[in-house]
Amino acid sequence: MPSLTIYFTAERMPADDSLAALTERCAVLCTDVLGAALDNVHILYLAARQGRGHPASAELAYRLGPGRTPELMDEFMRQLDRAIQQQAGLTARIRCFGYASDSIHARN
């Protein structure tokens, strides 16, 4: 954890080189802003069939911790928004979901 999933409408999915650059920026955000170990960072891109809303959306699942304050999460979202705009040319709906350590059950 953290696990970042970015959904793009199929017709607006960025090119591979843009996704590679976005991956690097997102990994740096997770390590430098959130303080996560790089081995624990997961980034996924999914093509979606849009019914309504923004052509891109991002969801972050992360472990709650004393350093991950509302202000820090706001900074993370601000920088993520900028990265998606620069690499994909889209404004994404961004949502972050924090989980207490004792409520996370995971494997691999």
C-alpha positions as CSV (number, residue, x, y, z in Angstrom):
1,M,0.0,0.0,0.0
2,P,-0.5,2.7,-1.3
3,S,-2.5,1.5,-4.3
4,L,-3.3,4.1,-7.0
5,T,-5.8,3.2,-9.8
6,I,-6.4,5.7,-12.6
7,Y,-9.3,5.1,-14.9
8,F,-9.4,6.6,-18.4
9,T,-12.2,6.4,-20.9
10,A,-11.0,3.9,-23.5
11,E,-10.8,6.6,-26.2
12,R,-8.8,8.9,-24.0
13,M,-6.2,6.4,-22.7
14,P,-2.8,8.1,-22.9
15,A,0.0,6.7,-25.1
16,D,2.4,4.3,-23.5
17,D,5.2,6.9,-23.2
18,S,2.8,9.3,-21.4
19,L,1.8,6.4,-19.0
20,A,5.4,5.6,-18.3
21,A,6.1,9.2,-17.4
22,L,2.9,9.4,-15.3
23,T,4.0,6.2,-13.5
24,E,7.3,7.7,-12.5
25,R,5.6,10.9,-11.3
26,C,3.0,8.9,-9.3
27,A,5.7,6.7,-7.8
28,V,7.6,9.7,-6.6
29,L,4.5,11.3,-5.1
30,C,3.8,8.1,-3.2
31,T,7.4,7.8,-1.9
32,D,8.2,11.5,-1.4
33,V,4.9,12.9,-0.3
34,L,3.2,9.9,1.4
35,G,6.5,8.4,2.6
36,A,5.7,4.9,1.2
37,A,8.4,2.4,0.4
38,L,8.7,2.0,-3.4
39,D,8.2,-1.8,-3.1
40,N,4.8,-1.1,-1.6
41,V,3.6,1.3,-4.3
42,H,1.1,-0.1,-6.8
43,I,-0.1,1.9,-9.8
44,L,-2.7,0.6,-12.2
45,Y,-4.3,2.1,-15.3
46,L,-7.7,0.9,-16.4
47,A,-9.7,1.6,-19.6
48,A,-13.3,2.4,-18.7
49,R,-16.6,2.7,-20.5
50,Q,-17.9,6.0,-19.3
51,G,-21.5,6.5,-18.4
52,R,-21.2,10.0,-17.0
53,G,-18.6,12.3,-15.4
54,H,-14.9,13.1,-15.9
55,P,-13.0,11.2,-18.7
56,A,-10.5,10.3,-16.0
57,S,-10.7,9.4,-12.3
58,A,-8.1,8.4,-9.8
59,E,-8.6,6.4,-6.6
60,L,-5.9,6.0,-3.9
61,A,-6.2,3.4,-1.2
62,Y,-3.6,4.1,1.5
63,R,-2.8,3.1,5.1
64,L,-3.7,5.8,7.7
65,G,-0.8,7.1,9.7
66,P,-0.1,10.1,11.9
67,G,1.9,11.9,9.2
68,R,-0.8,11.5,6.6
69,T,-2.7,14.6,7.6
70,P,-5.5,16.2,5.6
71,E,-3.1,18.9,4.6
72,L,-0.6,16.3,3.3
73,M,-3.3,14.4,1.4
74,D,-4.5,17.7,-0.1
75,E,-0.9,18.3,-1.4
76,F,-0.7,14.8,-2.8
77,M,-4.0,15.3,-4.6
78,R,-2.9,18.7,-5.9
79,Q,0.3,17.2,-7.3
80,L,-1.5,14.2,-8.7
81,D,-4.0,16.4,-10.5
82,R,-1.1,18.4,-12.1
83,A,0.7,15.2,-13.1
84,I,-2.5,13.8,-14.8
85,Q,-3.1,17.1,-16.6
86,Q,0.4,17.3,-17.8
87,Q,0.8,13.7,-19.0
88,A,-2.8,12.9,-20.2
89,G,-4.2,16.4,-20.8
90,L,-7.2,15.6,-18.6
91,T,-8.7,16.8,-15.4
92,A,-9.4,13.7,-13.2
93,R,-11.8,13.3,-10.4
94,I,-9.5,12.3,-7.5
95,R,-10.6,10.4,-4.3
96,C,-8.4,9.0,-1.5
97,F,-9.5,6.3,0.9
98,G,-7.5,5.8,4.1
99,Y,-7.6,2.5,6.0
100,A,-6.5,1.7,9.5
101,S,-3.7,-0.9,9.7
102,D,-5.9,-3.4,11.6
103,S,-8.6,-3.3,8.9
104,I,-6.2,-4.2,6.1
105,H,-5.9,-7.8,5.1
106,A,-3.6,-8.5,2.2
107,R,-1.4,-11.0,0.5
108,N,1.5,-10.6,-2.0
